[in-house]
Each structure stands twice: as structure tokens, then as C-alpha cells.
Amino acid sequence: MNQYVFENIADQAPDRFTVLEECYDPVSRAQLMRTGVGPGWRCLEVGGGGGSMGAWLADAVGSTGQVVVTDVEPGRMHDLRHRENVQVWRHDITHDPLPEGEFDLVHARLVLLHLPQREDVLPRLVRALRPGGYLLLEDFDCGHVPVLAAPGQSEAALFERVHEALMDQLRAAGADPLWGRKLFAALTAGGLDGVSATTYAEAWRGGETGVRLHHANTEQLRARLHARHVTEEDLQAFWALLQDRRFAVASYPLISARGRLPVGRPEARS
Ligand SMILES: C[S@@+](CC[C@H](N)C(=O)[O-])C[C@H]1O[C@@H](n2cnc3c(N)ncnc32)[C@H](O)[C@@H]1O
């Protein structure tokens, strides 16, 4: 059974995708461009969410290329369905069949962090690559989100307490909030060549786009947070703080780790 807690059918999903698109798509696009992705490439976008990265890849590979975009709940990818070089699959990356030796590029952003089976999924993604193909995995390191400014100490403490309860809830569902910092080692252990990684973070000020991610996430898990002793009053104060211009928090650092399946050694380690 899929344990992903932020299901796409929820009302908060569009807000989540807006933040991810506005704050992180430029970073991901720059990382993808470093692979040289271009006309004729065959790409796999795993857990495509709102579909913005799949759409960008479709433009990059053009009419001679193809992009397969998967998701357990692909209903939010409105912009993708009319594109001739895109296939959208309702697909669970933990166990549904996946072609092997097929893709020039496999990309997954903020998917494996959530999956208890992440260490089994990674070799599946490697096996999906053709020799010389690139794997780009991007995940958060949720262990570094310091409050950068707050109206007072009690407000900073409130943010930290609610955020920690959210992380507890993710861990209880099998997520690894620190998975981003483990990507470099995981790709190396997966047998990829030329593994590299970059980290991106910025300040998110109250009232701006980025903090809407914290609002969407805590609102969607409201009932579970109540069960973790975060009261409705706490949440109301937390959401008010997210609108306060005196408040700022570091964004989740996005770790982008990239490696290449060696040419001449098509059998990836499992
Ligand atoms: C945090 S969202 C990230 C969406 C998108 N990759 C992005 O960065 O904007 C995680 C996505 O992974 C999808 N997902 C969760 N579990 C999955 C699974 N087992 N197989 C495929 N997709 C999954 C979710 O439905 C959701 O769309």
C-alpha cells in the first residue's frame, strides 16, 4: 500500500505544486541542462506531481524525443495530456513494471524521500537507464530549516515545534526527512559514475510564495498534527506567523544528485 501522506487528491495539492514549481523548477531545470538533455532523448519523470518538469522535458526533447511521466495519482498534470511526445502513466514506482535499459535520463524530485522502499526503488531507476544514461535525484534535507527572523522567541519556538511534529508524522509514515543528504552515497553505491551533488536554499519570508508549502503541508495533515499535541490554536498561530513579514525561515535545502550508468556495463548493481 502506498504510504505517501500528501495525497494529490487533497485540496492543498495545487498550492504545494505552485510552491515547488516557482521555488525549485529553475534549480531543477539547471540541473537537467547539465546532462545535455535535448532533441531525441527518451526521459522518465517519476512522481511528476503537477507536471511542470515533465512539460519542460517535453519541450527539451522535442518531437523526436519522448517523456514518460508517472505518478500514483496523475490527476493534477493538466498541461501534459495534449502533448504528443508525453505519456502519462498511473504508476507506483515501488512495484509496477518499469522498462529496463530504456531511458537516456531518469529524474525524480521529492519522491523517494517519502517512500519507505526508497533503497529498493533506486536500483529500479538505475536499471531503467540505458548505458550512459543519467539519473538525477533531488530531495530535501529537512534537517536544516532554521528560523532566520521572527517577531519574538515564542514565535520562533512555535515554528520549530509545529515543524518538528510534522517531521515526526512523516517519519511515522516511513519518510526519511534527511534523505537528501544521503543521495550522493546512495547513487555511488548504486554503481553510477561521475556522481556529483549540489545544494540549493534561500530565505523564505512571511507572506511570500515559499512559506505556503508549510501552510499546505500542515493544513493537509491537520488531524494527524492534532494527535501529536499540536492544537488548533497552535496551527492558527502558525499560519498567521507564515503571513507575518517579520518572519523568515530557510527554505528546505534541495539536494540535486546526479550520476551516469557506465557505458559498457549495462548490468547495474541491484
Ligand atoms: C512532493 S510531490 C513532488 C511532485 C513533483 N515531483 C515535484 O517535485 O514538483 C511527490 C509526488 O510523488 C508522487 N508519489 C508518491 N508515491 C509515489 C509512488 N509510490 N510512485 C509514484 N509516484 C509517487 C505523489 O503522488 C506526488 O505527486
The ligand as a Gaussian input file, in Angstrom:
#p B3LYP/6-31G(d) Opt

LIG

0 1
 C        6.096000      16.109000      -3.068000
 S        5.334000      15.622000      -4.556000
 C        6.554000      16.120000      -5.749000
 C        5.972000      16.307000      -7.107000
 C        6.981000      16.686000      -8.194000
 N        7.969000      15.647000      -8.390000
 C        7.654000      17.974000      -7.856000
 O        8.772000      17.975000      -7.359000
 O        7.031000      19.031000      -8.065000
 C        5.530000      13.828000      -4.590000
 C        4.862000      13.176000      -5.776000
 O        5.215000      11.792000      -5.780000
 C        4.052000      11.036000      -6.042000
 N        4.213000       9.681000      -5.471000
 C        4.114000       9.317000      -4.179000
 N        4.328000       7.998000      -4.038000
 C        4.581000       7.519000      -5.286000
 C        4.875000       6.221000      -5.800000
 N        4.940000       5.162000      -4.991000
 N        5.063000       6.082000      -7.146000
 C        4.980000       7.184000      -7.964000
 N        4.693000       8.436000      -7.526000
 C        4.504000       8.609000      -6.197000
 C        2.935000      11.819000      -5.384000
 O        1.660000      11.453000      -5.867000
 C        3.338000      13.251000      -5.719000
 O        2.832000      13.672000      -6.960000

